[in-house]
Amino acid sequence: MVFFTSKGSAGDFCRKPVTTGCRLTWNISHNSDVTSTFSNWIDKPLTIALKIIISIVIAMILRRIVNRLITRITLRMAEGTMPERLRERTRTVFDGSPVLVSERRRQRAETTGSVLRSVASIIILGSAAINILRYLHLDVTPFLASASIIGVAVAFGAQNLVKDFLTGMFMLLEDQYGVGDVIDVGSAKGTVEAVTLRTTRLRDVNGVVWYIPNGEIKRIGNESQNWARVVLDVPVEYDVDLDKVRTILAETAGAMAIDVPWDEAILDEPTVWGVQALSGEAVVVRVVCKTAPGRQSDVARELRERVKKAFDSAGVNMATFTAA
């Protein structure tokens, strides 16, 4: 198609201010009708469309970069190597391997990454959406006001859900407990099978599974963190030689601490604390030993059995003791 060349410049036929598109149209066509038509009907919609496309592209690229950065950081958190000293320590404390430590680290990293990616996506895409509304010459104030009112209403109606999520996030970030830990939350006690941002799943000693909203947990007793302790109270009759009892308890617990496989479960040399209580029926002598987390119950059962056999061999009579 051949256009008739017009005299003048782009400024004579384009709306003010002269856009790059209109100037380019004039430079190509040098026709007043084509340039005016472009300026009146195409220039503004095309400019808005380009701005919207650019905003979306920039938002998606920025979102992808931020998400990849967050993922890379959280992967380092989840797969980071442990120092050799800590690795050797975890072989004793965590039942022979650092797998549980790595699993807890991975869970915390994934949760942190998920939260950060969601927050970043909301901020980036929300900002892009506001800019697009402004490009369309729409007043964003009513939208923001409506969103604020809806947000307040939703937050008020779902405050328990929000509380559960926030509590769960801080529980994971602070490593209060993790999968495999034995915890006491007041209403239930058992082994942690799963931890999410909303709930914690426990299985108690009877096999009952408990689903507990994180926001309902007011206190946590973790029996599997760092180390545990066996406290064994042994009641004996009044006429028994206490020095003999202390010797038997110390030798029995000390021998158990060096026997396989209990040498890995017992972390320090057992100690006989001495007389813990007196009553009309018995004298209570206490022996304690520091154990790996989660192994205290096994150690306590084995130690009771060994103490009973040792007392039987030494002719020491145990007594029935009723705690005050």
GUKE-866399 format. One record per residue (C-alpha): chain; residue in one letter; residue number from 1; x, y negated, z. Coordinates in Angstrom, 1 decimal. Layout:
<lofis>
LOFI mol type seq x y z
LOFI A A NUM X Y Z
...
</lofis>
This chain:
<lofis>
LOFI mol type seq x y z
LOFI A M 1 0.0 0.0 0.0
LOFI A V 2 1.3 -3.4 -0.9
LOFI A F 3 0.7 -6.3 1.4
LOFI A F 4 0.7 -9.9 0.4
LOFI A T 5 3.5 -11.8 2.0
LOFI A S 6 2.4 -14.7 4.2
LOFI A K 7 4.4 -17.7 5.2
LOFI A G 8 5.2 -18.4 8.8
LOFI A S 9 6.5 -16.5 11.8
LOFI A A 10 5.2 -13.9 14.3
LOFI A G 11 4.3 -16.7 16.7
LOFI A D 12 1.8 -18.1 14.2
LOFI A F 13 -0.4 -14.9 14.1
LOFI A C 14 0.2 -13.1 17.4
LOFI A R 15 -1.4 -13.8 20.6
LOFI A K 16 0.6 -15.5 23.3
LOFI A P 17 2.8 -14.3 24.7
LOFI A V 18 4.2 -12.5 21.6
LOFI A T 19 4.8 -8.9 22.3
LOFI A T 20 7.5 -6.7 20.8
LOFI A G 21 4.9 -4.6 19.0
LOFI A C 22 3.3 -7.6 17.3
LOFI A R 23 6.7 -9.1 16.4
LOFI A L 24 7.7 -5.7 14.9
LOFI A T 25 4.5 -5.5 12.9
LOFI A W 26 5.1 -9.0 11.5
LOFI A N 27 8.7 -8.1 10.6
LOFI A I 28 7.6 -5.0 8.7
LOFI A S 29 4.5 -6.4 7.0
LOFI A H 30 5.0 -10.2 6.8
LOFI A N 31 1.2 -10.3 6.4
LOFI A S 32 -1.0 -12.5 8.5
LOFI A D 33 -4.1 -10.3 8.3
LOFI A V 34 -2.2 -7.2 9.3
LOFI A T 35 -0.4 -9.0 12.1
LOFI A S 36 -3.6 -10.6 13.4
LOFI A T 37 -5.5 -7.4 13.3
LOFI A F 38 -2.8 -5.6 15.2
LOFI A S 39 -2.6 -8.4 17.8
LOFI A N 40 -6.3 -8.6 18.3
LOFI A W 41 -7.3 -4.9 18.3
LOFI A I 42 -4.3 -2.6 18.6
LOFI A D 43 -1.6 -4.4 20.5
LOFI A K 44 -3.2 -4.6 23.9
LOFI A P 45 -4.6 -1.0 24.0
LOFI A L 46 -1.3 0.3 22.6
LOFI A T 47 0.7 -1.6 25.2
LOFI A I 48 -1.5 -0.3 28.1
LOFI A A 49 -1.2 3.2 26.7
LOFI A L 50 2.6 3.0 26.5
LOFI A K 51 2.8 1.6 30.1
LOFI A I 52 0.6 4.5 31.3
LOFI A I 53 2.6 7.1 29.5
LOFI A I 54 5.9 5.6 30.7
LOFI A S 55 4.5 5.5 34.3
LOFI A I 56 3.5 9.1 34.2
LOFI A V 57 6.7 10.2 32.6
LOFI A I 58 8.8 8.3 35.2
LOFI A A 59 6.7 9.6 38.1
LOFI A M 60 7.0 13.3 36.9
LOFI A I 61 10.8 12.9 36.3
LOFI A L 62 11.2 11.3 39.7
LOFI A R 63 9.0 13.9 41.3
LOFI A R 64 11.0 16.7 39.7
LOFI A I 65 14.4 15.2 40.8
LOFI A V 66 13.2 14.7 44.4
LOFI A N 67 11.7 18.2 44.6
LOFI A R 68 14.9 19.7 43.2
LOFI A L 69 17.0 17.7 45.7
LOFI A I 70 14.8 18.8 48.6
LOFI A T 71 14.9 22.5 47.3
LOFI A R 72 18.7 22.4 47.1
LOFI A I 73 19.0 21.0 50.6
LOFI A T 74 16.6 23.5 52.1
LOFI A L 75 18.3 26.4 50.2
LOFI A R 76 21.6 25.4 51.8
LOFI A M 77 19.8 25.4 55.2
LOFI A A 78 18.4 28.8 54.5
LOFI A E 79 21.4 30.5 53.0
LOFI A G 80 24.2 28.7 54.7
LOFI A T 81 27.0 31.0 56.0
LOFI A M 82 27.5 31.3 59.8
LOFI A P 83 30.9 30.9 61.4
LOFI A E 84 32.5 34.3 62.2
LOFI A R 85 32.3 33.7 66.0
LOFI A L 86 28.6 33.1 65.8
LOFI A R 87 28.2 36.1 63.4
LOFI A E 88 29.9 38.4 66.0
LOFI A R 89 27.8 36.9 68.7
LOFI A T 90 24.6 37.6 66.8
LOFI A R 91 25.5 41.2 66.3
LOFI A T 92 25.3 41.6 70.1
LOFI A V 93 22.5 39.3 70.9
LOFI A F 94 20.2 40.1 68.0
LOFI A D 95 20.2 43.9 68.0
LOFI A G 96 23.2 44.5 65.7
LOFI A S 97 22.9 42.1 62.8
LOFI A P 98 22.3 38.4 62.0
LOFI A V 99 19.3 39.2 59.9
LOFI A L 100 16.8 37.8 62.4
LOFI A V 101 18.8 34.5 62.6
LOFI A S 102 18.8 34.2 58.8
LOFI A E 103 15.1 34.9 58.6
LOFI A R 104 14.3 32.2 61.2
LOFI A R 105 16.6 29.8 59.3
LOFI A R 106 14.9 30.6 56.0
LOFI A Q 107 11.5 30.2 57.5
LOFI A R 108 12.3 26.8 59.0
LOFI A A 109 13.9 25.7 55.7
LOFI A E 110 11.0 26.8 53.6
LOFI A T 111 8.5 25.1 55.8
LOFI A T 112 10.5 21.8 55.9
LOFI A G 113 10.9 21.9 52.2
LOFI A S 114 7.2 22.5 51.6
LOFI A V 115 6.2 19.6 53.8
LOFI A L 116 8.8 17.2 52.3
LOFI A R 117 7.9 18.2 48.7
LOFI A S 118 4.2 17.6 49.5
LOFI A V 119 4.9 14.2 51.1
LOFI A A 120 7.1 13.1 48.2
LOFI A S 121 4.6 14.2 45.6
LOFI A I 122 1.8 12.3 47.3
LOFI A I 123 3.9 9.1 47.5
LOFI A I 124 5.2 9.2 43.9
LOFI A L 125 2.0 10.3 42.2
LOFI A G 126 0.0 7.9 44.4
LOFI A S 127 2.2 5.0 43.4
LOFI A A 128 1.9 5.9 39.7
LOFI A A 129 -1.9 6.1 40.0
LOFI A I 130 -2.1 2.6 41.6
LOFI A N 131 0.1 1.2 38.8
LOFI A I 132 -2.1 2.8 36.1
LOFI A L 133 -5.2 1.3 37.7
LOFI A R 134 -3.5 -2.1 37.6
LOFI A Y 135 -2.6 -1.7 34.0
LOFI A L 136 -6.2 -1.0 33.2
LOFI A H 137 -7.0 -4.3 35.1
LOFI A L 138 -9.0 -2.5 37.7
LOFI A D 139 -9.1 -4.0 41.2
LOFI A V 140 -7.5 -1.4 43.4
LOFI A T 141 -8.6 -3.0 46.6
LOFI A P 142 -12.0 -1.2 46.7
LOFI A F 143 -10.3 2.1 45.9
LOFI A L 144 -7.8 1.6 48.7
LOFI A A 145 -10.5 0.6 51.1
LOFI A S 146 -12.7 3.6 50.2
LOFI A A 147 -9.7 5.9 50.4
LOFI A S 148 -8.9 4.5 53.9
LOFI A I 149 -12.4 5.0 55.1
LOFI A I 150 -12.6 8.5 53.7
LOFI A G 151 -9.1 9.3 55.2
LOFI A V 152 -10.2 8.1 58.6
LOFI A A 153 -13.5 10.2 58.3
LOFI A V 154 -11.6 13.3 57.2
LOFI A A 155 -8.9 12.9 59.8
LOFI A F 156 -11.6 12.4 62.5
LOFI A G 157 -13.5 15.5 61.4
LOFI A A 158 -10.4 17.6 60.9
LOFI A Q 159 -8.4 16.3 63.8
LOFI A N 160 -7.9 19.9 65.2
LOFI A L 161 -6.6 21.1 61.8
LOFI A V 162 -4.2 18.1 61.6
LOFI A K 163 -3.1 18.8 65.2
LOFI A D 164 -2.5 22.5 64.3
LOFI A F 165 -0.4 21.5 61.3
LOFI A L 166 1.7 18.9 63.1
LOFI A T 167 2.3 21.2 66.1
LOFI A G 168 3.2 24.1 63.8
LOFI A M 169 5.7 21.9 61.9
LOFI A F 170 7.5 20.7 65.1
LOFI A M 171 7.5 24.3 66.4
LOFI A L 172 9.3 25.5 63.3
LOFI A L 173 11.6 22.5 63.1
LOFI A E 174 12.6 22.8 66.7
LOFI A D 175 12.9 26.6 66.5
LOFI A Q 176 10.8 27.2 69.6
LOFI A Y 177 10.1 30.7 68.4
LOFI A G 178 10.2 32.8 65.3
LOFI A V 179 9.3 36.1 63.8
LOFI A G 180 10.4 39.0 66.1
LOFI A D 181 10.4 36.9 69.3
LOFI A V 182 8.4 38.0 72.3
LOFI A I 183 6.5 35.0 73.6
LOFI A D 184 3.9 34.2 76.3
LOFI A V 185 1.5 31.5 75.3
LOFI A G 186 -0.8 31.8 78.3
LOFI A S 187 -3.8 33.3 76.6
LOFI A A 188 -1.7 36.1 75.0
LOFI A K 189 1.7 37.7 75.1
LOFI A G 190 3.3 39.7 72.4
LOFI A T 191 5.7 39.9 69.5
LOFI A V 192 5.5 37.2 66.9
LOFI A E 193 4.6 38.7 63.5
LOFI A A 194 4.0 35.5 61.5
LOFI A V 195 4.2 31.8 62.0
LOFI A T 196 2.5 29.3 59.7
LOFI A L 197 1.9 25.6 60.0
LOFI A R 198 -1.6 26.3 61.2
LOFI A T 199 -1.5 29.5 63.2
LOFI A T 200 0.8 32.0 65.1
LOFI A R 201 0.1 35.7 64.9
LOFI A L 202 1.0 37.9 67.8
LOFI A R 203 0.8 41.6 68.5
LOFI A D 204 0.6 42.5 72.1
LOFI A V 205 1.8 45.7 73.8
LOFI A N 206 -1.6 47.4 73.2
LOFI A G 207 -1.4 46.7 69.5
LOFI A V 208 -4.0 44.0 69.5
LOFI A V 209 -3.3 41.2 67.0
LOFI A W 210 -3.9 37.6 68.2
LOFI A Y 211 -4.4 34.7 65.9
LOFI A I 212 -3.7 31.5 67.9
LOFI A P 213 -4.1 28.0 66.4
LOFI A N 214 -0.8 26.1 67.0
LOFI A G 215 -2.6 23.1 68.3
LOFI A E 216 -4.1 25.2 71.1
LOFI A I 217 -0.7 26.3 72.4
LOFI A K 218 0.1 24.2 75.5
LOFI A R 219 3.2 26.0 76.7
LOFI A I 220 5.4 28.7 75.4
LOFI A G 221 7.5 31.3 77.3
LOFI A N 222 10.1 32.8 74.9
LOFI A E 223 11.6 36.0 76.1
LOFI A S 224 13.8 36.5 73.1
LOFI A Q 225 15.9 33.3 72.8
LOFI A N 226 19.6 33.5 73.4
LOFI A W 227 19.5 35.9 76.3
LOFI A A 228 17.2 37.6 78.9
LOFI A R 229 17.6 39.0 82.4
LOFI A V 230 16.5 42.1 84.1
LOFI A V 231 15.5 41.6 87.7
LOFI A L 232 15.0 44.9 89.5
LOFI A D 233 13.8 44.9 93.1
LOFI A V 234 14.5 48.2 94.8
LOFI A P 235 12.6 48.9 98.1
LOFI A V 236 14.4 51.2 100.6
LOFI A E 237 13.5 52.3 104.1
LOFI A Y 238 14.6 50.3 107.2
LOFI A D 239 17.0 53.0 108.5
LOFI A V 240 19.0 53.2 105.2
LOFI A D 241 22.6 51.8 105.2
LOFI A L 242 22.4 48.6 103.1
LOFI A D 243 26.1 48.7 102.2
LOFI A K 244 25.6 52.2 100.8
LOFI A V 245 22.6 51.0 98.8
LOFI A R 246 24.5 48.0 97.4
LOFI A T 247 27.3 50.3 96.4
LOFI A I 248 25.0 52.8 94.7
LOFI A L 249 23.2 50.0 92.8
LOFI A A 250 26.5 48.3 91.7
LOFI A E 251 28.0 51.6 90.5
LOFI A T 252 24.9 52.7 88.7
LOFI A A 253 24.3 49.4 86.9
LOFI A G 254 28.0 49.0 86.1
LOFI A A 255 28.2 52.5 84.6
LOFI A M 256 25.1 51.8 82.5
LOFI A A 257 26.7 48.6 81.2
LOFI A I 258 29.6 50.5 79.6
LOFI A D 259 27.6 53.4 78.3
LOFI A V 260 26.6 53.5 74.6
LOFI A P 261 24.2 52.1 73.4
LOFI A W 262 23.5 50.1 76.5
LOFI A D 263 26.9 48.3 76.2
LOFI A E 264 25.4 46.2 73.4
LOFI A A 265 22.2 45.4 75.2
LOFI A I 266 23.8 44.4 78.5
LOFI A L 267 25.9 41.2 78.0
LOFI A D 268 27.5 40.7 81.4
LOFI A E 269 28.4 42.8 84.3
LOFI A P 270 25.3 43.6 86.5
LOFI A T 271 25.2 41.9 89.9
LOFI A V 272 23.6 43.0 93.2
LOFI A W 273 22.2 39.9 94.7
LOFI A G 274 21.4 41.6 98.0
LOFI A V 275 18.3 41.7 100.3
LOFI A Q 276 15.5 39.9 98.6
LOFI A A 277 12.6 40.5 101.0
LOFI A L 278 11.7 42.1 104.3
LOFI A S 279 8.4 43.6 105.3
LOFI A G 280 7.0 46.1 107.8
LOFI A E 281 7.4 48.9 105.3
LOFI A A 282 10.7 48.3 103.4
LOFI A V 283 13.8 46.3 102.7
LOFI A V 284 13.9 45.0 99.1
LOFI A V 285 17.4 44.9 97.5
LOFI A R 286 17.7 43.0 94.2
LOFI A V 287 20.0 43.8 91.3
LOFI A V 288 20.1 41.8 88.1
LOFI A C 289 21.8 42.0 84.7
LOFI A K 290 22.0 39.7 81.7
LOFI A T 291 20.7 41.3 78.5
LOFI A A 292 20.2 40.6 74.8
LOFI A P 293 16.9 39.0 74.0
LOFI A G 294 14.1 41.4 73.7
LOFI A R 295 16.0 44.2 75.3
LOFI A Q 296 15.2 43.5 78.9
LOFI A S 297 12.3 46.0 79.0
LOFI A D 298 14.3 48.8 77.7
LOFI A V 299 17.2 48.1 80.0
LOFI A A 300 14.9 47.8 83.0
LOFI A R 301 13.3 51.2 82.3
LOFI A E 302 16.6 52.9 81.9
LOFI A L 303 18.0 51.3 85.0
LOFI A R 304 15.1 52.3 87.1
LOFI A E 305 15.5 55.9 86.0
LOFI A R 306 19.2 55.9 86.8
LOFI A V 307 18.7 54.3 90.2
LOFI A K 308 16.1 56.9 91.1
LOFI A K 309 18.4 59.7 90.2
LOFI A A 310 21.4 58.1 92.0
LOFI A F 311 19.3 57.6 95.1
LOFI A D 312 18.1 61.2 95.0
LOFI A S 313 21.7 62.5 94.7
LOFI A A 314 22.9 60.3 97.6
LOFI A G 315 19.9 61.2 99.8
LOFI A V 316 18.6 57.6 99.9
LOFI A N 317 14.9 57.3 100.5
LOFI A M 318 12.9 54.7 98.6
LOFI A A 319 10.0 53.0 100.4
LOFI A T 320 6.6 51.7 99.4
LOFI A F 321 6.7 48.0 99.3
LOFI A T 322 3.8 45.6 99.1
LOFI A A 323 4.8 42.1 98.1
LOFI A A 324 3.5 39.2 100.3
</lofis>
